[in-house]
Amino acid sequence: MKLKLSNVARAFGRHKALDGVSLEVRDCRALVFIGPSGGGKSTLLRILAGLEKPDSGEVEINGKPLVFEEAQLLKHRRNLGVVFQGFNLFPHLSAVENVVLPLTAVHGHTHAQAREVAMELLRRFQLDAHADKKPAALSGGQKQRIAIARALAVQPQVLLLDEPTSALDPAMTAEVLETIELLRDQGRDFILATHEMGFARKVADQVAFIAEGRLVELAEPGTLFGASSAPATRRFLERVLRW
């Protein structure tokens, strides 16, 4: 994966969610965003997903400029998988039908083709026994893993994950992190925003510390977590790793 951001800014009223963020990574399998809540991670992911338009700046993903015009954005979104912290499953559909829907509605699969793809993914994540259950009958960890399966079903170039464990208890968090680690081991490109520092250190090729709408530091995990040169990064890590 290649990603280049050039002076990306986004404000909501007087609040600068992103204040001129620039970064560049090449040959990066896993890019992880860390930083305090409200620092700009989610806004940046929404811009990368084509769900939010920056006020200024430029974005390139895998060498292609991201054009913020609706026809181009629709095409861009079809090449991405996006997983949010709130699951976003359709409550009236079963687990397997939640995975089937984007394949039939957006990508032109027949229902039979889509169901075959969906069941294979559910088997991979050991969820096939729950295929016909609706979200209300599933645990939080199971729902998030189904959301990941749905995102992968479309064969995305890049998978974007925004705090996918924030609403989960420790056991469910472990389920989801194990799934993401499996994707990493299988060579899947992804960008992840997370508060799980140990996991970030384990899976990332590059870690970006984002705070107050700015990129404070971008480094390999060993450098950022072990010998950061940025005082703000060190203060944040000392605070969150204290306990």
Phi, psi and omega in degrees: 000139173241137179218131177225125174243133181235103173054048182281128181227145175208128180237148173240100189066233180272353182273122176272098179291322174227133188235071176075055181277127175230134174201161177213129173229147178228147179050045182252121178277319184225114176252126184241129175263128173234166178145172183293156175300140181080008183276348178122358183299311183292321178298319179295318178296322179293326175293316179297328179280354183076021180259349179222138180260128178289154175287330178200168179102173183229148180230133172233132176237122183053041175082000182251127176296139175272113183264122185270061172236143195303316181298318179290323180293322178299317178295318179299315183295330180293341181261007181239154167245132184233131179233122180259168182290339184266015177072305180059035173276150176282118188293337183272356180253150175289170179303312183293323180289333173296325179281325181293321192307308181295333180290322180275321187281330186244325190252006169078014177287150167289162180298320180296315178299314183296320180294323177298315177298315183297315181294324177297318178293318178296322176296318181301323181263014177058043180240004186296332178292343181254012189302324186263007178274146174275159186307326181297338181265005184248155174285165178300319179296319178295318179297319181290324177293326174293321176298322177293318177300318179298319180294325181282337185301330184273008180054059185288150173293321180221141176256128179251127182232120183253102178047057188291350181245008189294333183261013189248152174281172186303320181293317179291324176301317179299319178303312184290319180295324176296323178295316180294321178297322176299318178297320178299316181293333180273002175088019180282133176280131177210157174238125188233130168258128185207156171258002181273094188293319180297320179292318178303315181296326185284319191260341189284145164273321178224142178240131177249123175266119185241127181211142179052037176077010184233150171279111181277320185201143173228122185200167171294151186301324179298323180285312185294317182277334185256333185208050181297141178266356184259120179304322181295321177295315181298317179298317180298312182294322177299323182286313186282336181265359184299321184261000000 
